[in-house]
Amino acid sequence: MAQSFFTGEVEEWRIIYKMVNMNFKHILLGIFALLLFVSVEAQEKKSVQATATKRTWKLNVGDEAPNFTFKDMNGKEVSIKDFRGKYLYIDVWTTTCGSCIRQFPHLKKLEEEMKGKNIAFISVSLEKNMDVWKKMVKERKLEGIQLNVGDAKDFRSTYEISGMPFIILLDKEGKILRIRSTILPSHPHTLKLLQGLEGI
C-alpha cells in the first residue's frame, strides 16, 4: 500500500514537472519571438531613416554651387564667382578641429603638386574669432586663399556641413563635382583625381 502511494506521488510530481517545463519552454519561445520582432522593427526603422536621410540633401553632384562672398586676411571680399573658368578645391575647417589641422601639411603638398594648373585652392574657416583665425593662418603658414565666414551663419546650413574637414570640389562653371566625399588632401587618390580633371 505504501509503495503504491509512493509511486502515485512520484507520478504526480512527474506530471507537474512536465507541465512546468512545457510552460517554461513556451515562455522562452515567447520572449525569443518578442526580441526577434523588436530587432526586425528596429532594423526597418533604421533603414527608413537612412533612406530619408539620403533624400534630404539639398546639394548634390551636378548642382550649381550657391555663391558666397567672404573676407580674406586683408579684409578684401572674395567670391567663388571670381574664379569662374577655374576648378575650385574648397576646404572648410575651424581652429578647434584637430582633424582639419592634421590635414594642413597634406594640403600644402597638394597645392604644390597642382601649382600652375587651372585650379584654385580656397580654405574657408568657420572660426568666429577673427584674431584666433589670423593667428593660426600665420603660425601654420597656410597658403592658398584664406577666407573667414564671419557672420554668415547660413553658409554651414546651405552647404549642409555636419562635420569637418569638409571638402567641396567645383568645376570651371561653378557646378559641384564632389561634396561629402573622401577627397581629403591626405588621400592618395585625391591628387590623381585632380590631375585627371578635363582641362586642368
C-alpha positions as CSV (number, residue, x, y, z in Angstrom):
1,M,0.0,0.0,0.0
2,A,2.8,2.4,1.0
3,Q,4.6,1.5,-2.2
4,S,1.5,2.2,-4.3
5,F,1.1,5.6,-2.6
6,F,4.8,6.5,-3.1
7,T,4.6,5.5,-6.8
8,G,1.5,7.6,-7.2
9,E,3.2,10.6,-5.6
10,V,6.2,10.3,-7.9
11,E,4.0,10.1,-10.9
12,E,2.1,13.2,-9.8
13,W,5.4,15.1,-9.4
14,R,6.4,14.0,-12.9
15,I,3.2,15.4,-14.4
16,I,3.8,18.7,-12.5
17,Y,7.4,18.8,-13.8
18,K,6.3,18.2,-17.4
19,M,3.7,21.0,-17.1
20,V,6.1,23.4,-15.6
21,N,8.8,22.5,-18.2
22,M,6.4,22.9,-21.1
23,N,5.2,26.3,-19.7
24,F,8.8,27.4,-19.3
25,K,9.6,26.5,-22.9
26,H,6.6,28.4,-24.1
27,I,7.7,31.5,-22.1
28,L,11.2,31.2,-23.6
29,L,9.8,30.9,-27.1
30,G,7.6,33.9,-26.4
31,I,10.5,36.0,-25.2
32,F,12.6,35.0,-28.3
33,A,9.7,35.9,-30.6
34,L,9.3,39.3,-28.9
35,L,13.1,40.0,-29.2
36,L,13.1,39.0,-32.8
37,F,10.1,41.3,-33.6
38,V,11.8,44.2,-31.8
39,S,15.0,43.6,-33.7
40,V,13.3,43.5,-37.1
41,E,11.3,46.5,-36.3
42,A,14.4,48.5,-35.3
43,Q,16.2,47.4,-38.4
44,E,13.3,48.5,-40.6
45,K,13.1,51.8,-38.8
46,K,16.8,52.4,-39.2
47,S,16.5,51.6,-42.9
48,V,13.7,54.0,-43.4
49,Q,15.7,56.7,-41.5
50,A,18.7,56.1,-43.7
51,T,16.6,56.3,-46.9
52,A,15.0,59.5,-45.6
53,T,18.5,61.0,-44.8
54,K,19.7,60.3,-48.3
55,R,16.7,62.2,-49.7
56,T,17.2,65.3,-47.6
57,W,20.4,66.5,-49.2
58,K,19.8,69.9,-50.8
59,L,23.1,69.9,-52.8
60,N,24.3,67.1,-54.9
61,V,26.9,66.5,-57.7
62,G,25.9,68.4,-60.8
63,D,24.1,71.2,-58.9
64,E,25.4,74.8,-59.2
65,A,27.2,75.8,-56.0
66,P,25.5,78.6,-54.1
67,N,27.6,81.7,-54.3
68,F,29.3,83.0,-51.2
69,T,31.4,86.1,-50.5
70,F,33.8,86.2,-47.5
71,K,36.7,88.3,-46.5
72,D,40.4,87.3,-46.7
73,M,43.2,88.0,-44.3
74,N,43.4,91.7,-45.6
75,G,39.7,92.3,-45.4
76,K,39.2,92.0,-49.1
77,E,35.9,90.4,-50.2
78,V,36.3,87.2,-52.3
79,S,33.5,85.4,-54.1
80,I,33.6,82.0,-55.6
81,K,32.2,83.6,-58.8
82,D,35.5,85.4,-59.1
83,F,37.0,82.0,-60.1
84,R,34.8,81.0,-62.9
85,G,36.9,79.3,-65.6
86,K,38.9,77.5,-62.9
87,Y,38.4,74.4,-60.8
88,L,37.9,75.1,-57.1
89,Y,39.0,72.9,-54.2
90,I,37.3,74.3,-51.1
91,D,38.4,73.2,-47.7
92,V,36.1,74.1,-44.8
93,W,37.7,74.0,-41.4
94,T,37.9,75.6,-38.0
95,T,40.7,76.1,-35.4
96,T,39.3,73.7,-32.9
97,C,39.1,70.8,-35.4
98,G,42.1,68.5,-34.8
99,S,41.5,66.5,-38.0
100,C,41.5,69.8,-40.0
101,I,44.8,70.8,-38.6
102,R,46.4,67.4,-39.3
103,Q,45.4,68.0,-43.0
104,F,47.4,71.2,-43.3
105,P,50.7,69.7,-44.4
106,H,48.9,67.5,-46.9
107,L,47.0,70.5,-48.3
108,K,50.3,72.4,-48.7
109,K,51.8,69.4,-50.6
110,L,48.6,69.1,-52.8
111,E,48.8,72.8,-53.6
112,E,52.5,72.5,-54.6
113,E,51.7,69.5,-56.8
114,M,49.0,71.4,-58.6
115,K,50.9,74.7,-58.9
116,G,50.5,76.2,-62.4
117,K,47.3,74.2,-63.1
118,N,43.9,75.6,-63.8
119,I,42.7,75.2,-60.2
120,A,42.4,77.4,-57.1
121,F,42.5,76.3,-53.5
122,I,40.2,78.1,-51.1
123,S,40.3,77.5,-47.3
124,V,37.1,78.7,-45.6
125,S,37.3,78.9,-41.8
126,L,34.2,78.8,-39.5
127,E,36.2,80.4,-36.6
128,K,34.2,83.2,-35.2
129,N,37.2,84.9,-33.5
130,M,39.0,86.7,-36.4
131,D,42.2,87.1,-34.3
132,V,42.4,83.4,-33.5
133,W,41.9,82.6,-37.1
134,K,44.5,85.0,-38.4
135,K,47.0,83.8,-35.8
136,M,46.7,80.2,-36.8
137,V,46.9,81.0,-40.5
138,K,50.2,82.9,-39.9
139,E,51.7,80.4,-37.4
140,R,50.9,77.4,-39.7
141,K,52.0,79.4,-42.8
142,L,48.9,78.4,-44.6
143,E,48.8,79.1,-48.3
144,G,46.1,79.3,-50.9
145,I,43.2,81.7,-50.5
146,Q,42.3,82.0,-46.8
147,L,38.7,83.2,-46.1
148,N,36.6,83.5,-43.0
149,V,32.9,83.0,-42.8
150,G,32.5,85.8,-40.2
151,D,28.8,86.5,-39.5
152,A,27.5,84.4,-42.5
153,K,25.6,81.9,-40.4
154,D,23.7,80.4,-43.4
155,F,26.9,79.1,-45.1
156,R,27.0,76.0,-42.9
157,S,23.3,75.2,-43.4
158,T,23.4,76.0,-47.1
159,Y,26.2,73.5,-47.7
160,E,24.9,71.1,-45.1
161,I,28.2,70.9,-43.2
162,S,27.8,68.4,-40.4
163,G,31.5,67.6,-39.9
164,M,35.0,68.8,-40.7
165,P,37.2,68.9,-42.6
166,F,34.5,69.3,-45.3
167,I,35.7,69.4,-48.9
168,I,33.8,70.8,-51.9
169,L,35.2,70.4,-55.5
170,L,33.7,72.7,-58.2
171,D,34.2,72.6,-61.9
172,K,35.0,75.5,-64.1
173,E,31.4,76.5,-64.4
174,G,30.8,76.5,-60.6
175,K,29.0,73.2,-60.5
176,I,29.6,70.6,-57.8
177,L,31.9,67.8,-58.8
178,R,32.4,66.4,-55.3
179,I,30.7,67.0,-52.0
180,R,30.5,64.9,-48.8
181,S,33.1,62.6,-50.3
182,T,36.5,61.4,-49.2
183,I,38.8,63.7,-51.2
184,L,40.9,64.9,-48.3
185,P,44.4,66.2,-49.1
186,S,45.9,63.2,-47.3
187,H,44.2,60.6,-49.5
188,P,46.5,59.3,-52.3
189,H,43.6,59.2,-54.9
190,T,42.9,63.0,-54.4
191,L,45.9,64.1,-56.4
192,K,45.2,61.6,-59.2
193,L,41.6,62.8,-59.3
194,L,42.7,66.5,-59.6
195,Q,45.3,65.7,-62.2
196,G,42.7,63.8,-64.3
197,L,40.3,66.7,-64.5
198,E,39.5,67.8,-68.0
199,G,41.3,71.0,-69.0
200,I,43.2,71.2,-65.7
